[in-house]
Amino acid sequence: MNQKSICIILVCPEHPSNIGSVARAMNNMGVSELRLVNPCDYLKHGSESAMSLAMHSHTILLNAKVYSSLQDAVSDKNFIIGTTNRIRGHHKFLHSAWTIKELLKTNNDFTFVFGRESSGLTNSEIDLCNHLLTIPTFGTSHSLNLAQAVMVVLYETSKYLNSEVNAIQPSFKYKTTANSEHIEMLKNNIMSFLQKINYIKNGNDKKRKSVFSKLLAEKKLTAKEVNIIQGIIQKAENKIDSLINGRQ
């Protein structure tokens, strides 16, 4: 694993200067893949433009891919780590940036997602992540500047990837997890099945989906495992349909 297997995603970044500073931080740490979800006009001219802050890092900005939603941005990614400074909903556990190596040991490619400067990630965006990461702070303010947050996460990641201890460890085969697109299809099929058997009632579908999002994220399912579960759901639905039709 190396820095080339890392992707940074910024969701709805509001200030061009922050995007430019993120590109510079990425370049410092040897990371080049940047994805932006509904960004501001970051390539506009002016003293606060992204280009003016991206010292020697213009290529990262020019090659950045732009998406209309986080779901589209992570559809081909296997292991997604969202960043937040607080626990919300059913996501009860936050990994610390200090212990990020525990996550790095289990996968060979990573996508780090950073939310809006003003409000972070929404609950539905958090549901798309396999894990949540926070950066411990000890002052009266708990929020970091976007570029600062990216630099801290990449620095902690780089410490592990480039440590002498890691370099002499014997290689082992990583578990290749299913990508986000397959996981989201599985979630939708689970929800559809639960509605068919009347398990979901009184408009609690969002709450239930968050529960299953957390459950599936923790299991780190492979594509084969996802296909097995999809097959079970399909068989169950076919059986229900045949029973219903047999009574008509």
N, C-alpha and C positions, 0 to 999 in steps of 0.2 A: 504494500500500500504506500502511496506517496501523495503529495499535495495535488497532483493532477487528478486524483479521484475524488476531489472535494468540490462541491458546488455551493455557491452562496445565492440565496434568493431573498430579495427585498420586496415586501408586500406594500404596495401603495406608498412608496417613499415620497415625502412631501417637499423636500428641499434639494435642489440640484447639487448644492455644495456637499451635502451628506453623501450623495451617490458618488461624487468624485473622490471624496475622502475614503469611502469604502473601497473603491477601485485601487487607491494607493495602498491601503492596508493589505488588500489581497495580493498585490504585487510584491509588497515587502515579505509576505509569507509564502510566496511561490504558488499562489492559487489564481487561476485565470478564468474559471467558468462563472459568469455572473448572469443571473436571470432576474428580470424585473416584472412585477405584476402591477399593471395600471400606474405607471410612474408619472411624476410631474414632467414637465418639458425640460428634461435634464441636459439636453444638448444646446439649449439656447445660449446666446452670447451674453457676456457681461462678467463683472468681477466675481459674482457668486455662482457662475456656471460650474457644471461638473468638470468640464475640461480644465478650468483654471485651478481646481483643487487636486486633480488627478496627476500629480507630478510623475512623469515618465510612465504613466499607466493608461494612456489614451487608447491603446489597443484593446484593453479590457472593456472600456466603455463602448467603443465602436462595435465590438463583437458581442455585446450583451444582447440576449434574446428577451423580447417583450411578450407578455401573455396577458390575457384578459381576466384570468382567475388563477388562484393558487392551485386548484385542482388540475388545470391544464399544465401548469408549470412543473408539477411533480409527477405527472402521469407516467413518465418513463423512469422514475427514480425508485430505488429499492428501500433505502433506509433514510428516513426523514426526521430531523431533529428540530423541533420548534423552540424558540427562545421566548421566555416570559419572566416577569419579576413577581408573579403571584400565582397561587393555586386557584383554579376555577373549576366549577362543575364537578365532573367525575374524575378529573385528572388529579389524583391525590398525591402523587409523588413527583418531585422535581429533582433531576440530577443536577449536581453542582459542577460548574466549570472546573473546579479543582479535581474532580474525580472523573473527568471526561474519558480518561484512558480505559475505564471499565466498559464504555460503549465502543471505543475504538478497537478493542480486542476481539469483538464479535463480528465485525463486518469489514468489507474491503472498499466500500465507497460510501460517501456521506453527503447529505444535503442539509445545510443549515438554513433555517428559515427565520428571518427577522421581520417583525411587524412594523406597523406605522409608528412614527415618532411620537404622535400624540396619544394613541390608544392601543398600540400593540396588535396582537392577533385576535380575531374573533373566535368564539367557541367553535364554530363550524370549521374554521381554518385549523384550529388546534386538533380537531378530530382527524385531520389528514396526516398528522404527525405520528411517528412511532414512539417518540419519546419527547419529553420536555426538559429544557436545560435552563438554569438560571445562573447569573453571575452574582455571587454574594457581595453585598455592600454593607457598610457599617456607619454611614453618615445619616443625616436627616433626609437626604434625597436618595431614593432607591433606583431611579431611572438613569440610564447611561445614554450619552450621545450615540447615535446609530453606528458611526464609524468606530467609536471606542469599543462598543459591544462586539463588533465584528473582529476587531484586532485582538481583544482578550480571548475570544473563542478560538481564533486561528492560532494564537500564540500557545495556548494550552494544548491545542491539537498538535502543533509543530513540536512541542517539547517531547511528546510521546513518540511521534513518528521519526524523530531524528535523534533520539536518545541512544546511547551506546548499549544500554540494557536491551532495548528493543531490537537493536541490530544483531545481537548475538543469539536471540531467541530462535529456536527451531521453527521452521515454517509449518503451518498447518492449513488445512482446507477450510475456508470460510463457508458458512451456510449462505447460499444465494437466496435471498428473500424475494418474494413476489413483488412486482413493482406496484406503485400506487394505483394505477389504472385498474389492475386486476383486483386489488383489495377493495376499491370503491365499488366495483361491479358486484363483488361478494356481499358487501354491506347492503347494497340496494336489493339484491335477491333475498337476503335474510329478512329485510324489512317487509318485502312483498309477501314472503311466506308467512311471517308473523301476522300480517294483516289478514291474510286468507284464513288463518285458523282463529282469528279474533283475539289474538293475544294482545295486540295493541289497541287500546281503547282511549276514548276521551281526549284525543289529540296529544297523547304523550309520545308521539313518534320521535320527536327531536331528542327527548331524554333517553329513550331506548337506544337510539342510534349512537348517542354519545357513549353509552355503556358498552355497546358492541365495538365501537371504535377503540376504546381503551383495551378491551379484551383482545382484539385481533392484533393491535399494536404490540402488546406484550408478548404474544406468541411468535412473532417474526415468521409467519408462514411462508413456505416455499411455494412456487408456482404449482408444483405437483400437489401439495396439500390443499391449496385453494381449489384446484380442479376436482379433487376428491370431494370436498365439502359441497361444491357446486353440483356435483353429480348426485349426492345424497338429497340435496334440496329438490332437485329436478325429479328424482324418483318419488319423493314424498308428495310433491305437487301432482304428479301423474296419478298416483294412487288415490289421492283425495278426489281428483277430477273423475276418476273412473267410478268411485263409490257414489259420488253425487249423481253422475249420469245414470248409474244403475238403478237409482231410486226414482228416476223420472219416467 
